[in-house]
Amino acid sequence: MFILAIRHTNKSDEILNFFTKNALVCKRKSKNESIDDKTNIYIFDEMGQMGTLFELSDIVLMAGSLVDKIGGHTP
């Protein structure tokens, strides 16, 4: 399963719609939706818990570090 922690939580619906249109099963943390074996993407759309995600993850990619002039993201 892929966990997507979004910085702009107001875009949660837009992100969910994008993945759902592409036949992926998504669940959202803010909606307290339970994940299961069919969940492809878990959208972590709550603030203040990034440290917990870092501890639970084997691999972390801070995507803003890949884009010029974004700044503030450390890979």
HTML snippet that shows the backbone in 3Dmol.js (N, CA, C, O; Angstrom):
<script src="https://3Dmol.org/build/3Dmol-min.js"></script>
<div id="view" style="width:600px;height:400px;position:relative"></div>
<script>
const pdb = `
ATOM      1  N   MET A   1       0.838  -1.172   0.000  1.00  0.00           N
ATOM      2  CA  MET A   1       0.000   0.000   0.000  1.00  0.00           C
ATOM      3  C   MET A   1       0.885   1.239   0.000  1.00  0.00           C
ATOM      4  O   MET A   1       1.964   1.252   0.593  1.00  0.00           O
ATOM      5  N   PHE A   2       0.410   2.274  -0.674  1.00  0.00           N
ATOM      6  CA  PHE A   2       1.096   3.547  -0.789  1.00  0.00           C
ATOM      7  C   PHE A   2       0.398   4.538   0.131  1.00  0.00           C
ATOM      8  O   PHE A   2      -0.819   4.707   0.053  1.00  0.00           O
ATOM      9  N   ILE A   3       1.158   5.194   0.999  1.00  0.00           N
ATOM     10  CA  ILE A   3       0.604   6.227   1.871  1.00  0.00           C
ATOM     11  C   ILE A   3       0.989   7.575   1.295  1.00  0.00           C
ATOM     12  O   ILE A   3       2.169   7.858   1.086  1.00  0.00           O
ATOM     13  N   LEU A   4      -0.006   8.402   1.042  1.00  0.00           N
ATOM     14  CA  LEU A   4       0.219   9.733   0.504  1.00  0.00           C
ATOM     15  C   LEU A   4      -0.165  10.744   1.571  1.00  0.00           C
ATOM     16  O   LEU A   4      -1.347  10.936   1.856  1.00  0.00           O
ATOM     17  N   ALA A   5       0.832  11.389   2.157  1.00  0.00           N
ATOM     18  CA  ALA A   5       0.591  12.424   3.160  1.00  0.00           C
ATOM     19  C   ALA A   5       0.592  13.763   2.439  1.00  0.00           C
ATOM     20  O   ALA A   5       1.619  14.200   1.919  1.00  0.00           O
ATOM     21  N   ILE A   6      -0.553  14.401   2.412  1.00  0.00           N
ATOM     22  CA  ILE A   6      -0.661  15.643   1.662  1.00  0.00           C
ATOM     23  C   ILE A   6      -0.495  16.846   2.577  1.00  0.00           C
ATOM     24  O   ILE A   6      -0.958  16.854   3.718  1.00  0.00           O
ATOM     25  N   ARG A   7       0.170  17.849   2.052  1.00  0.00           N
ATOM     26  CA  ARG A   7       0.425  19.070   2.814  1.00  0.00           C
ATOM     27  C   ARG A   7      -0.781  20.008   2.778  1.00  0.00           C
ATOM     28  O   ARG A   7      -1.079  20.682   3.764  1.00  0.00           O
ATOM     29  N   HIS A   8      -1.465  20.046   1.647  1.00  0.00           N
ATOM     30  CA  HIS A   8      -2.621  20.928   1.493  1.00  0.00           C
ATOM     31  C   HIS A   8      -3.885  20.087   1.621  1.00  0.00           C
ATOM     32  O   HIS A   8      -4.417  19.586   0.630  1.00  0.00           O
ATOM     33  N   THR A   9      -4.355  19.940   2.851  1.00  0.00           N
ATOM     34  CA  THR A   9      -5.471  19.035   3.132  1.00  0.00           C
ATOM     35  C   THR A   9      -6.765  19.455   2.451  1.00  0.00           C
ATOM     36  O   THR A   9      -7.665  18.632   2.283  1.00  0.00           O
ATOM     37  N   ASN A  10      -6.876  20.721   2.055  1.00  0.00           N
ATOM     38  CA  ASN A  10      -8.080  21.179   1.355  1.00  0.00           C
ATOM     39  C   ASN A  10      -8.188  20.567  -0.050  1.00  0.00           C
ATOM     40  O   ASN A  10      -9.234  20.676  -0.689  1.00  0.00           O
ATOM     41  N   LYS A  11      -7.120  19.929  -0.530  1.00  0.00           N
ATOM     42  CA  LYS A  11      -7.134  19.298  -1.850  1.00  0.00           C
ATOM     43  C   LYS A  11      -7.428  17.799  -1.768  1.00  0.00           C
ATOM     44  O   LYS A  11      -7.273  17.082  -2.756  1.00  0.00           O
ATOM     45  N   SER A  12      -7.842  17.335  -0.623  1.00  0.00           N
ATOM     46  CA  SER A  12      -8.094  15.920  -0.397  1.00  0.00           C
ATOM     47  C   SER A  12      -9.109  15.344  -1.390  1.00  0.00           C
ATOM     48  O   SER A  12      -8.880  14.274  -1.955  1.00  0.00           O
ATOM     49  N   ASP A  13     -10.216  16.037  -1.604  1.00  0.00           N
ATOM     50  CA  ASP A  13     -11.243  15.545  -2.539  1.00  0.00           C
ATOM     51  C   ASP A  13     -10.701  15.452  -3.958  1.00  0.00           C
ATOM     52  O   ASP A  13     -10.951  14.473  -4.661  1.00  0.00           O
ATOM     53  N   GLU A  14      -9.960  16.470  -4.375  1.00  0.00           N
ATOM     54  CA  GLU A  14      -9.392  16.486  -5.729  1.00  0.00           C
ATOM     55  C   GLU A  14      -8.430  15.319  -5.938  1.00  0.00           C
ATOM     56  O   GLU A  14      -8.444  14.677  -6.988  1.00  0.00           O
ATOM     57  N   ILE A  15      -7.605  15.051  -4.947  1.00  0.00           N
ATOM     58  CA  ILE A  15      -6.644  13.949  -5.031  1.00  0.00           C
ATOM     59  C   ILE A  15      -7.368  12.614  -5.054  1.00  0.00           C
ATOM     60  O   ILE A  15      -7.037  11.736  -5.851  1.00  0.00           O
ATOM     61  N   LEU A  16      -8.352  12.461  -4.186  1.00  0.00           N
ATOM     62  CA  LEU A  16      -9.150  11.228  -4.156  1.00  0.00           C
ATOM     63  C   LEU A  16      -9.809  10.980  -5.513  1.00  0.00           C
ATOM     64  O   LEU A  16      -9.781   9.857  -6.015  1.00  0.00           O
ATOM     65  N   ASN A  17     -10.393  12.004  -6.103  1.00  0.00           N
ATOM     66  CA  ASN A  17     -11.064  11.862  -7.399  1.00  0.00           C
ATOM     67  C   ASN A  17     -10.092  11.446  -8.496  1.00  0.00           C
ATOM     68  O   ASN A  17     -10.432  10.621  -9.344  1.00  0.00           O
ATOM     69  N   PHE A  18      -8.890  12.007  -8.488  1.00  0.00           N
ATOM     70  CA  PHE A  18      -7.889  11.643  -9.492  1.00  0.00           C
ATOM     71  C   PHE A  18      -7.579  10.158  -9.436  1.00  0.00           C
ATOM     72  O   PHE A  18      -7.600   9.480 -10.463  1.00  0.00           O
ATOM     73  N   PHE A  19      -7.291   9.648  -8.247  1.00  0.00           N
ATOM     74  CA  PHE A  19      -6.938   8.237  -8.126  1.00  0.00           C
ATOM     75  C   PHE A  19      -8.127   7.318  -8.389  1.00  0.00           C
ATOM     76  O   PHE A  19      -7.972   6.261  -9.001  1.00  0.00           O
ATOM     77  N   THR A  20      -9.295   7.710  -7.937  1.00  0.00           N
ATOM     78  CA  THR A  20     -10.487   6.886  -8.134  1.00  0.00           C
ATOM     79  C   THR A  20     -10.829   6.767  -9.616  1.00  0.00           C
ATOM     80  O   THR A  20     -11.230   5.697 -10.076  1.00  0.00           O
ATOM     81  N   LYS A  21     -10.673   7.867 -10.371  1.00  0.00           N
ATOM     82  CA  LYS A  21     -10.909   7.821 -11.822  1.00  0.00           C
ATOM     83  C   LYS A  21      -9.939   6.876 -12.516  1.00  0.00           C
ATOM     84  O   LYS A  21     -10.223   6.379 -13.606  1.00  0.00           O
ATOM     85  N   ASN A  22      -8.814   6.633 -11.899  1.00  0.00           N
ATOM     86  CA  ASN A  22      -7.809   5.739 -12.470  1.00  0.00           C
ATOM     87  C   ASN A  22      -7.866   4.347 -11.838  1.00  0.00           C
ATOM     88  O   ASN A  22      -6.873   3.620 -11.811  1.00  0.00           O
ATOM     89  N   ALA A  23      -9.043   3.994 -11.332  1.00  0.00           N
ATOM     90  CA  ALA A  23      -9.356   2.651 -10.832  1.00  0.00           C
ATOM     91  C   ALA A  23      -8.518   2.212  -9.639  1.00  0.00           C
ATOM     92  O   ALA A  23      -8.226   1.026  -9.489  1.00  0.00           O
ATOM     93  N   LEU A  24      -8.128   3.163  -8.788  1.00  0.00           N
ATOM     94  CA  LEU A  24      -7.401   2.814  -7.574  1.00  0.00           C
ATOM     95  C   LEU A  24      -8.333   2.954  -6.374  1.00  0.00           C
ATOM     96  O   LEU A  24      -9.171   3.854  -6.323  1.00  0.00           O
ATOM     97  N   VAL A  25      -8.175   2.057  -5.418  1.00  0.00           N
ATOM     98  CA  VAL A  25      -8.981   2.095  -4.203  1.00  0.00           C
ATOM     99  C   VAL A  25      -8.245   2.955  -3.180  1.00  0.00           C
ATOM    100  O   VAL A  25      -7.121   2.653  -2.779  1.00  0.00           O
ATOM    101  N   CYS A  26      -8.913   4.039  -2.767  1.00  0.00           N
ATOM    102  CA  CYS A  26      -8.301   4.985  -1.838  1.00  0.00           C
ATOM    103  C   CYS A  26      -9.137   5.103  -0.575  1.00  0.00           C
ATOM    104  O   CYS A  26     -10.364   5.015  -0.609  1.00  0.00           O
ATOM    105  N   LYS A  27      -8.455   5.301   0.524  1.00  0.00           N
ATOM    106  CA  LYS A  27      -9.110   5.569   1.802  1.00  0.00           C
ATOM    107  C   LYS A  27      -8.470   6.815   2.387  1.00  0.00           C
ATOM    108  O   LYS A  27      -7.308   7.112   2.110  1.00  0.00           O
ATOM    109  N   ARG A  28      -9.247   7.561   3.214  1.00  0.00           N
ATOM    110  CA  ARG A  28      -8.753   8.804   3.798  1.00  0.00           C
ATOM    111  C   ARG A  28      -8.732   8.753   5.321  1.00  0.00           C
ATOM    112  O   ARG A  28      -9.669   8.278   5.963  1.00  0.00           O
ATOM    113  N   LYS A  29      -7.660   9.245   5.863  1.00  0.00           N
ATOM    114  CA  LYS A  29      -7.496   9.302   7.324  1.00  0.00           C
ATOM    115  C   LYS A  29      -8.543  10.215   7.943  1.00  0.00           C
ATOM    116  O   LYS A  29      -9.129   9.868   8.969  1.00  0.00           O
ATOM    117  N   SER A  30      -8.792  11.377   7.338  1.00  0.00           N
ATOM    118  CA  SER A  30      -9.728  12.348   7.912  1.00  0.00           C
ATOM    119  C   SER A  30     -11.152  11.818   7.997  1.00  0.00           C
ATOM    120  O   SER A  30     -11.960  12.328   8.772  1.00  0.00           O
ATOM    121  N   LYS A  31     -11.460  10.810   7.213  1.00  0.00           N
ATOM    122  CA  LYS A  31     -12.802  10.208   7.230  1.00  0.00           C
ATOM    123  C   LYS A  31     -12.846   8.941   8.077  1.00  0.00           C
ATOM    124  O   LYS A  31     -13.871   8.263   8.139  1.00  0.00           O
ATOM    125  N   ASN A  32     -11.721   8.623   8.733  1.00  0.00           N
ATOM    126  CA  ASN A  32     -11.607   7.415   9.563  1.00  0.00           C
ATOM    127  C   ASN A  32     -11.965   6.148   8.790  1.00  0.00           C
ATOM    128  O   ASN A  32     -12.556   5.220   9.341  1.00  0.00           O
ATOM    129  N   GLU A  33     -11.601   6.119   7.509  1.00  0.00           N
ATOM    130  CA  GLU A  33     -11.884   4.958   6.672  1.00  0.00           C
ATOM    131  C   GLU A  33     -10.848   3.871   6.935  1.00  0.00           C
ATOM    132  O   GLU A  33      -9.645   4.131   6.903  1.00  0.00           O
ATOM    133  N   SER A  34     -11.309   2.680   7.190  1.00  0.00           N
ATOM    134  CA  SER A  34     -10.422   1.557   7.478  1.00  0.00           C
ATOM    135  C   SER A  34      -9.777   1.046   6.204  1.00  0.00           C
ATOM    136  O   SER A  34     -10.422   0.949   5.160  1.00  0.00           O
ATOM    137  N   ILE A  35      -8.506   0.722   6.302  1.00  0.00           N
ATOM    138  CA  ILE A  35      -7.807   0.139   5.160  1.00  0.00           C
ATOM    139  C   ILE A  35      -7.960  -1.374   5.198  1.00  0.00           C
ATOM    140  O   ILE A  35      -8.165  -1.968   6.256  1.00  0.00           O
ATOM    141  N   ASP A  36      -7.854  -1.986   4.016  1.00  0.00           N
ATOM    142  CA  ASP A  36      -7.918  -3.435   3.921  1.00  0.00           C
ATOM    143  C   ASP A  36      -7.001  -3.894   2.796  1.00  0.00           C
ATOM    144  O   ASP A  36      -6.247  -3.092   2.246  1.00  0.00           O
ATOM    145  N   ASP A  37      -7.057  -5.156   2.453  1.00  0.00           N
ATOM    146  CA  ASP A  37      -6.181  -5.712   1.422  1.00  0.00           C
ATOM    147  C   ASP A  37      -6.415  -5.109   0.039  1.00  0.00           C
ATOM    148  O   ASP A  37      -5.543  -5.189  -0.826  1.00  0.00           O
ATOM    149  N   LYS A  38      -7.567  -4.517  -0.171  1.00  0.00           N
ATOM    150  CA  LYS A  38      -7.882  -3.933  -1.478  1.00  0.00           C
ATOM    151  C   LYS A  38      -7.473  -2.463  -1.585  1.00  0.00           C
ATOM    152  O   LYS A  38      -7.546  -1.880  -2.667  1.00  0.00           O
ATOM    153  N   THR A  39      -7.049  -1.865  -0.486  1.00  0.00           N
ATOM    154  CA  THR A  39      -6.662  -0.456  -0.481  1.00  0.00           C
ATOM    155  C   THR A  39      -5.336  -0.278  -1.203  1.00  0.00           C
ATOM    156  O   THR A  39      -4.333  -0.893  -0.839  1.00  0.00           O
ATOM    157  N   ASN A  40      -5.337   0.567  -2.227  1.00  0.00           N
ATOM    158  CA  ASN A  40      -4.106   0.879  -2.959  1.00  0.00           C
ATOM    159  C   ASN A  40      -3.389   2.081  -2.360  1.00  0.00           C
ATOM    160  O   ASN A  40      -2.166   2.083  -2.218  1.00  0.00           O
ATOM    161  N   ILE A  41      -4.168   3.108  -2.010  1.00  0.00           N
ATOM    162  CA  ILE A  41      -3.586   4.359  -1.529  1.00  0.00           C
ATOM    163  C   ILE A  41      -4.324   4.821  -0.281  1.00  0.00           C
ATOM    164  O   ILE A  41      -5.553   4.894  -0.259  1.00  0.00           O
ATOM    165  N   TYR A  42      -3.558   5.130   0.750  1.00  0.00           N
ATOM    166  CA  TYR A  42      -4.103   5.701   1.975  1.00  0.00           C
ATOM    167  C   TYR A  42      -3.725   7.173   1.985  1.00  0.00           C
ATOM    168  O   TYR A  42      -2.548   7.516   2.099  1.00  0.00           O
ATOM    169  N   ILE A  43      -4.723   8.044   1.865  1.00  0.00           N
ATOM    170  CA  ILE A  43      -4.481   9.477   1.828  1.00  0.00           C
ATOM    171  C   ILE A  43      -4.495   9.997   3.264  1.00  0.00           C
ATOM    172  O   ILE A  43      -5.531  10.040   3.927  1.00  0.00           O
ATOM    173  N   PHE A  44      -3.323  10.385   3.710  1.00  0.00           N
ATOM    174  CA  PHE A  44      -3.170  10.904   5.065  1.00  0.00           C
ATOM    175  C   PHE A  44      -3.366  12.407   4.995  1.00  0.00           C
ATOM    176  O   PHE A  44      -2.433  13.150   4.690  1.00  0.00           O
ATOM    177  N   ASP A  45      -4.575  12.847   5.275  1.00  0.00           N
ATOM    178  CA  ASP A  45      -4.949  14.251   5.094  1.00  0.00           C
ATOM    179  C   ASP A  45      -5.266  14.939   6.416  1.00  0.00           C
ATOM    180  O   ASP A  45      -6.256  15.660   6.537  1.00  0.00           O
ATOM    181  N   GLU A  46      -4.413  14.704   7.396  1.00  0.00           N
ATOM    182  CA  GLU A  46      -4.498  15.379   8.685  1.00  0.00           C
ATOM    183  C   GLU A  46      -3.131  15.952   9.024  1.00  0.00           C
ATOM    184  O   GLU A  46      -2.102  15.375   8.673  1.00  0.00           O
ATOM    185  N   MET A  47      -3.127  17.067   9.695  1.00  0.00           N
ATOM    186  CA  MET A  47      -1.876  17.732  10.033  1.00  0.00           C
ATOM    187  C   MET A  47      -1.367  17.269  11.407  1.00  0.00           C
ATOM    188  O   MET A  47      -2.135  16.818  12.257  1.00  0.00           O
ATOM    189  N   GLY A  48      -0.041  17.398  11.591  1.00  0.00           N
ATOM    190  CA  GLY A  48       0.543  17.205  12.909  1.00  0.00           C
ATOM    191  C   GLY A  48       0.979  15.798  13.259  1.00  0.00           C
ATOM    192  O   GLY A  48       1.371  15.556  14.400  1.00  0.00           O
ATOM    193  N   GLN A  49       0.928  14.862  12.326  1.00  0.00           N
ATOM    194  CA  GLN A  49       1.290  13.486  12.645  1.00  0.00           C
ATOM    195  C   GLN A  49       2.352  12.924  11.713  1.00  0.00           C
ATOM    196  O   GLN A  49       2.492  11.707  11.590  1.00  0.00           O
ATOM    197  N   MET A  50       3.100  13.804  11.058  1.00  0.00           N
ATOM    198  CA  MET A  50       4.098  13.353  10.091  1.00  0.00           C
ATOM    199  C   MET A  50       5.192  12.509  10.744  1.00  0.00           C
ATOM    200  O   MET A  50       5.678  11.554  10.139  1.00  0.00           O
ATOM    201  N   GLY A  51       5.579  12.850  11.961  1.00  0.00           N
ATOM    202  CA  GLY A  51       6.604  12.071  12.658  1.00  0.00           C
ATOM    203  C   GLY A  51       6.217  10.615  12.813  1.00  0.00           C
ATOM    204  O   GLY A  51       7.060   9.729  12.673  1.00  0.00           O
ATOM    205  N   THR A  52       4.961  10.362  13.098  1.00  0.00           N
ATOM    206  CA  THR A  52       4.470   8.989  13.222  1.00  0.00           C
ATOM    207  C   THR A  52       4.597   8.254  11.899  1.00  0.00           C
ATOM    208  O   THR A  52       4.995   7.090  11.866  1.00  0.00           O
ATOM    209  N   LEU A  53       4.259   8.930  10.811  1.00  0.00           N
ATOM    210  CA  LEU A  53       4.378   8.298   9.498  1.00  0.00           C
ATOM    211  C   LEU A  53       5.831   7.976   9.171  1.00  0.00           C
ATOM    212  O   LEU A  53       6.120   6.922   8.605  1.00  0.00           O
ATOM    213  N   PHE A  54       6.742   8.874   9.520  1.00  0.00           N
ATOM    214  CA  PHE A  54       8.163   8.607   9.289  1.00  0.00           C
ATOM    215  C   PHE A  54       8.610   7.355  10.039  1.00  0.00           C
ATOM    216  O   PHE A  54       9.356   6.536   9.502  1.00  0.00           O
ATOM    217  N   GLU A  55       8.156   7.215  11.268  1.00  0.00           N
ATOM    218  CA  GLU A  55       8.540   6.055  12.078  1.00  0.00           C
ATOM    219  C   GLU A  55       7.981   4.757  11.507  1.00  0.00           C
ATOM    220  O   GLU A  55       8.636   3.718  11.591  1.00  0.00           O
ATOM    221  N   LEU A  56       6.800   4.799  10.936  1.00  0.00           N
ATOM    222  CA  LEU A  56       6.147   3.592  10.423  1.00  0.00           C
ATOM    223  C   LEU A  56       6.602   3.190   9.027  1.00  0.00           C
ATOM    224  O   LEU A  56       6.391   2.053   8.605  1.00  0.00           O
ATOM    225  N   SER A  57       7.224   4.116   8.313  1.00  0.00           N
ATOM    226  CA  SER A  57       7.551   3.885   6.907  1.00  0.00           C
ATOM    227  C   SER A  57       8.959   3.345   6.708  1.00  0.00           C
ATOM    228  O   SER A  57       9.895   3.734   7.408  1.00  0.00           O
ATOM    229  N   ASP A  58       9.092   2.443   5.742  1.00  0.00           N
ATOM    230  CA  ASP A  58      10.406   1.949   5.348  1.00  0.00           C
ATOM    231  C   ASP A  58      11.092   2.934   4.409  1.00  0.00           C
ATOM    232  O   ASP A  58      12.311   3.093   4.455  1.00  0.00           O
ATOM    233  N   ILE A  59      10.307   3.595   3.556  1.00  0.00           N
ATOM    234  CA  ILE A  59      10.830   4.539   2.578  1.00  0.00           C
ATOM    235  C   ILE A  59       9.963   5.799   2.609  1.00  0.00           C
ATOM    236  O   ILE A  59       8.735   5.718   2.634  1.00  0.00           O
ATOM    237  N   VAL A  60      10.617   6.959   2.606  1.00  0.00           N
ATOM    238  CA  VAL A  60       9.906   8.237   2.575  1.00  0.00           C
ATOM    239  C   VAL A  60      10.465   9.066   1.427  1.00  0.00           C
ATOM    240  O   VAL A  60      11.682   9.178   1.277  1.00  0.00           O
ATOM    241  N   LEU A  61       9.589   9.647   0.618  1.00  0.00           N
ATOM    242  CA  LEU A  61      10.000  10.554  -0.445  1.00  0.00           C
ATOM    243  C   LEU A  61       9.284  11.880  -0.220  1.00  0.00           C
ATOM    244  O   LEU A  61       8.055  11.950  -0.260  1.00  0.00           O
ATOM    245  N   MET A  62      10.056  12.918   0.013  1.00  0.00           N
ATOM    246  CA  MET A  62       9.502  14.266   0.146  1.00  0.00           C
ATOM    247  C   MET A  62       9.518  14.859  -1.261  1.00  0.00           C
ATOM    248  O   MET A  62      10.546  15.371  -1.705  1.00  0.00           O
ATOM    249  N   ALA A  63       8.402  14.794  -1.956  1.00  0.00           N
ATOM    250  CA  ALA A  63       8.348  15.099  -3.383  1.00  0.00           C
ATOM    251  C   ALA A  63       8.706  16.538  -3.714  1.00  0.00           C
ATOM    252  O   ALA A  63       9.202  16.799  -4.810  1.00  0.00           O
ATOM    253  N   GLY A  64       8.477  17.465  -2.823  1.00  0.00           N
ATOM    254  CA  GLY A  64       8.839  18.845  -3.091  1.00  0.00           C
ATOM    255  C   GLY A  64      10.325  19.026  -3.312  1.00  0.00           C
ATOM    256  O   GLY A  64      10.756  20.013  -3.908  1.00  0.00           O
ATOM    257  N   SER A  65      11.113  18.069  -2.830  1.00  0.00           N
ATOM    258  CA  SER A  65      12.560  18.151  -3.022  1.00  0.00           C
ATOM    259  C   SER A  65      12.948  17.867  -4.464  1.00  0.00           C
ATOM    260  O   SER A  65      14.097  18.090  -4.846  1.00  0.00           O
ATOM    261  N   LEU A  66      12.019  17.381  -5.270  1.00  0.00           N
ATOM    262  CA  LEU A  66      12.282  17.050  -6.665  1.00  0.00           C
ATOM    263  C   LEU A  66      11.974  18.195  -7.624  1.00  0.00           C
ATOM    264  O   LEU A  66      12.283  18.114  -8.813  1.00  0.00           O
ATOM    265  N   VAL A  67      11.371  19.252  -7.110  1.00  0.00           N
ATOM    266  CA  VAL A  67      10.911  20.347  -7.962  1.00  0.00           C
ATOM    267  C   VAL A  67      11.727  21.602  -7.640  1.00  0.00           C
ATOM    268  O   VAL A  67      11.856  21.979  -6.475  1.00  0.00           O
ATOM    269  N   ASP A  68      12.270  22.238  -8.660  1.00  0.00           N
ATOM    270  CA  ASP A  68      13.013  23.480  -8.470  1.00  0.00           C
ATOM    271  C   ASP A  68      12.122  24.570  -7.887  1.00  0.00           C
ATOM    272  O   ASP A  68      10.944  24.676  -8.227  1.00  0.00           O
ATOM    273  N   LYS A  69      12.692  25.364  -7.020  1.00  0.00           N
ATOM    274  CA  LYS A  69      12.071  26.558  -6.456  1.00  0.00           C
ATOM    275  C   LYS A  69      10.901  26.285  -5.522  1.00  0.00           C
ATOM    276  O   LYS A  69      10.145  27.206  -5.211  1.00  0.00           O
ATOM    277  N   ILE A  70      10.730  25.057  -5.070  1.00  0.00           N
ATOM    278  CA  ILE A  70       9.695  24.767  -4.073  1.00  0.00           C
ATOM    279  C   ILE A  70      10.235  25.110  -2.692  1.00  0.00           C
ATOM    280  O   ILE A  70       9.625  25.880  -1.951  1.00  0.00           O
ATOM    281  N   GLY A  71      11.380  24.534  -2.353  1.00  0.00           N
ATOM    282  CA  GLY A  71      12.060  24.843  -1.096  1.00  0.00           C
ATOM    283  C   GLY A  71      11.378  24.257   0.123  1.00  0.00           C
ATOM    284  O   GLY A  71      10.193  23.926   0.104  1.00  0.00           O
ATOM    285  N   GLY A  72      12.160  24.139   1.183  1.00  0.00           N
ATOM    286  CA  GLY A  72      11.625  23.688   2.453  1.00  0.00           C
ATOM    287  C   GLY A  72      11.413  22.209   2.604  1.00  0.00           C
ATOM    288  O   GLY A  72      10.915  21.767   3.640  1.00  0.00           O
ATOM    289  N   HIS A  73      11.769  21.430   1.615  1.00  0.00           N
ATOM    290  CA  HIS A  73      11.584  19.979   1.655  1.00  0.00           C
ATOM    291  C   HIS A  73      12.950  19.311   1.679  1.00  0.00           C
ATOM    292  O   HIS A  73      13.801  19.584   0.833  1.00  0.00           O
ATOM    293  N   THR A  74      13.147  18.455   2.630  1.00  0.00           N
ATOM    294  CA  THR A  74      14.403  17.728   2.724  1.00  0.00           C
ATOM    295  C   THR A  74      14.158  16.273   2.357  1.00  0.00           C
ATOM    296  O   THR A  74      13.301  15.625   2.959  1.00  0.00           O
ATOM    297  N   PRO A  75      14.892  15.744   1.382  1.00  0.00           N
ATOM    298  CA  PRO A  75      14.660  14.359   1.001  1.00  0.00           C
ATOM    299  C   PRO A  75      15.116  13.395   2.090  1.00  0.00           C
ATOM    300  O   PRO A  75      14.993  12.180   1.931  1.00  0.00           O
TER     301      PRO A  75
END
`;
const viewer = $3Dmol.createViewer("view");
viewer.addModel(pdb, "pdb");
viewer.setStyle({}, {cartoon: {color: "spectrum"}});
viewer.zoomTo();
viewer.render();
</script>
